[in-house]
């Protein structure tokens, strides 16, 4: 039995993860964590997730859980994720990270922790999105420098980072395939007299509205034809089941930094 805890348990993804873990044979949810100032501290995570009372109150600290869990699934905040990674490494707790918007310092803490424990970190745990990452790289390799590339994404009004981590991952996948540095070619907004579009640019556009779960599109526009790779999520269970799948996969791994391309075996495929 794999013992799991969730960081960010009161959020949209946290409650969906609780449902996914509850439905998965061989897993048991034994811990739920939120920020110390959360109004949900002490609430039963089962009731929040629509599972009924399971006598598992949401805690404000990971410390008391580290000796009782095998894996932490973290969809919290960048600062909390970095803190959790450091502490999981000390106790040998494996880690699945779905938090986005991590700074270079936060990422450095995760990478350092991965020298002691296995960590699976992904901007998106959906199987479909990870297939799109692979397809976008393949399209870029084939279409090369003969097309203009634009990435668009839409999310709910409460999402705090922009562009989304998934949009950035799609951009990185395309840029790597074309041997471009995304930091040099990314364009995150256009306004006014901007001049002719450089062919090597990779444009990003963002929508924040309503309760949109997550839409992503990569557009390859050439002269006379257009190729679009698109993914639309209708609910968060696609992400939650992917994260649980990653946790099961990670349970058999030793130290190292992995992502969903590794979990799905896509890295080795053409």
PyMOL commands that set and color helices and strands:
alter all, ss='L'
color gray80, all
select helices_A, chain A and resi 12-22+45-48+78-91+104-113+127-146+165-177+182-185+237-250+260-263
alter helices_A, ss='H'
color red, helices_A
select strands_A, chain A and resi 2-7+27-33+71-74+94-97+118-121+148-155+186-187+202-208+214-221+226-233+256-258
alter strands_A, ss='S'
color yellow, strands_A
deselect
rebuild
show_as cartoon
